[in-house]
Amino acid sequence: MGKKAERTKENIRKAAYQLFAAKGFKEVTMTDICEKTGLSRGGLYRYYAEPGEIFSEILSEEYEIARRMEEHESAKAILEDMLEAIRVEIMEKELSLSLAIYEYASLGNEEFFTRVNEKAKKRWVSLMDYGMKTKEFKEVNPEQAAELILYYYQGLRMWSRVIPFEEQTAEYYVETVRQMLYAVNG
């Protein structure tokens, strides 16, 4: 697939993300996505057959963590970028895919979410292993810490759909992760 096609697919995913975050999974149609992207139905169907395919791709997108570690970037810099993105997401309930994720899972896609969750956990574990290797993070049980980080975040994201959080709530999450991983003098 050429660069133009990849850019088009990326634009479709970005527009669909906003729709899924606002409306949930069940309420988004291909017509909605056409309207949001400005593509004709034929143009959209050239890339995706249905909303579930787009949603699956959105949730499966890989993060830049592995590349950044391969380039020997600081573990702390990678973590701080992740924490900033998470902090913003916690406070921005309109950007939350939580409702859409639960709707999609309820349609018989639990196995897909198991895989997505395992990939997320592996990303966190690899970052923690990398940070401990570079001595930027203190020694922790990466499996245990990854689960705590993931499920704490997922709980906040789901609750942010139904109750307003103060900015301090997002800061508590970020600070908790920092305290868990950074050495006392780090």
C-alpha positions in Angstrom: 0.0 0.0 0.0 1.4 3.4 -1.0 2.0 6.4 1.3 -1.2 8.2 0.1 -3.3 5.1 0.9 -1.7 4.8 4.3 -2.4 8.5 5.0 -6.0 8.0 4.0 -6.4 5.0 6.3 -4.8 7.0 9.1 -7.2 9.9 8.5 -10.1 7.5 8.5 -9.0 6.0 11.8 -8.5 9.4 13.4 -12.0 10.5 12.3 -13.6 7.2 13.4 -11.8 7.4 16.8 -13.6 10.7 17.5 -16.9 9.2 16.5 -16.4 6.0 18.6 -15.4 8.1 21.5 -18.4 10.4 21.2 -21.1 7.9 20.3 -19.8 4.4 21.4 -19.3 1.5 19.1 -22.9 0.5 18.3 -24.0 3.9 17.1 -21.3 4.6 14.6 -22.1 3.8 11.0 -20.1 3.8 7.8 -22.2 6.8 6.7 -21.1 8.7 9.9 -17.5 7.9 9.0 -18.0 9.1 5.4 -19.5 12.4 6.6 -16.6 12.9 9.1 -13.9 12.1 6.6 -15.5 13.6 3.5 -15.0 10.3 1.6 -17.6 8.8 -0.6 -19.0 5.4 0.4 -17.0 3.8 -2.3 -13.9 5.6 -1.2 -14.3 4.4 2.4 -15.2 0.8 1.4 -12.0 0.7 -0.6 -10.2 0.6 2.7 -12.6 -0.8 5.3 -15.7 -3.1 5.0 -17.4 -2.1 8.2 -16.9 -0.1 11.5 -15.7 -3.1 13.4 -12.7 -3.4 11.1 -11.7 0.2 11.7 -12.3 -0.1 15.4 -10.1 -3.2 15.5 -7.3 -1.4 13.8 -7.6 1.6 16.1 -7.2 -0.7 19.1 -4.4 -2.7 17.5 -2.1 0.2 16.6 1.3 -0.2 18.0 3.0 2.4 20.0 6.4 3.8 19.4 7.9 2.3 22.5 9.9 -0.5 20.9 11.4 1.8 18.3 12.3 4.4 21.0 14.0 1.7 23.1 15.9 0.4 20.1 17.2 3.9 19.5 18.4 3.9 23.2 16.2 6.8 24.2 15.8 7.4 27.9 13.3 5.2 29.6 12.2 8.2 31.7 11.6 10.2 28.5 9.4 7.4 27.0 7.5 7.0 30.3 6.9 10.8 30.7 5.5 11.0 27.2 3.2 8.0 27.9 2.1 9.5 31.2 1.3 12.9 29.6 -0.8 11.2 27.0 -2.6 9.2 29.7 -3.1 12.3 31.9 -4.8 14.1 29.0 -6.9 11.1 28.2 -8.1 10.8 31.8 -9.3 14.4 31.8 -10.8 14.4 28.3 -13.9 12.2 28.6 -14.9 13.0 25.0 -11.8 11.2 23.8 -12.6 8.0 25.8 -13.1 4.8 23.9 -14.2 3.1 27.1 -17.9 2.8 26.2 -17.1 1.7 22.7 -14.7 -0.9 23.9 -17.2 -2.4 26.2 -19.9 -2.4 23.5 -17.5 -4.0 21.0 -16.5 -6.7 23.6 -20.1 -7.5 24.3 -20.6 -8.4 20.6 -18.4 -11.5 21.1 -15.0 -9.9 20.7 -13.6 -10.8 24.1 -10.7 -12.8 22.6 -9.7 -9.8 20.6 -9.5 -7.7 23.8 -7.5 -10.4 25.6 -4.9 -10.0 22.8 -5.0 -6.2 23.0 -4.6 -6.3 26.7 -1.7 -8.8 26.5 0.0 -6.5 24.0 -0.4 -3.5 26.2 0.9 -5.4 29.2 3.9 -6.6 27.2 4.7 -2.9 26.2 4.6 -1.9 29.8 6.7 -4.9 30.9 9.3 -4.2 28.1 9.5 -0.5 29.1 10.0 -1.4 32.8 12.6 -4.1 31.9 14.4 -1.5 29.8 14.3 1.1 32.5 15.6 -1.3 35.1 18.4 -2.3 32.7 19.4 1.3 32.2 19.1 1.9 36.0 16.5 4.7 35.4 13.8 2.7 37.1 14.0 0.9 40.5 13.6 -2.9 40.6 10.0 -3.9 40.5 8.0 -6.9 39.5 7.2 -5.8 35.9 4.2 -8.2 35.5 2.6 -7.0 38.7 3.3 -3.3 38.0 2.0 -3.6 34.5 -1.3 -5.0 35.6 -1.6 -2.3 38.3 -0.8 0.5 35.8 -3.1 -0.9 33.1 -6.1 -1.6 35.3 -5.8 1.6 37.3 -5.8 3.5 34.0 -8.7 1.5 32.5 -10.8 2.1 35.6 -10.2 5.8 35.5 -11.1 5.9 31.8 -14.4 4.1 32.3 -15.4 6.2 35.3 -14.5 9.4 33.5 -17.5 8.7 31.2 -19.9 9.0 34.1 -18.3 11.2 36.7 -16.3 14.4 36.3 -12.7 14.1 37.6 -10.7 16.9 39.0 -7.3 17.5 37.4 -5.8 16.2 40.6 -7.2 12.7 39.9 -5.1 12.4 36.7 -2.1 13.8 38.6 -2.5 11.1 41.3 -2.3 8.4 38.6 0.8 9.9 37.0 2.5 10.4 40.4 1.6 6.9 41.5 3.3 5.4 38.4 6.3 7.6 38.9 6.6 6.6 42.5 6.3 3.0 41.6 9.1 3.2 39.0 11.6 5.9 39.8 14.3 5.5 42.2 14.1 7.8 45.3 16.9 10.0 44.0 15.9 9.6 40.4 
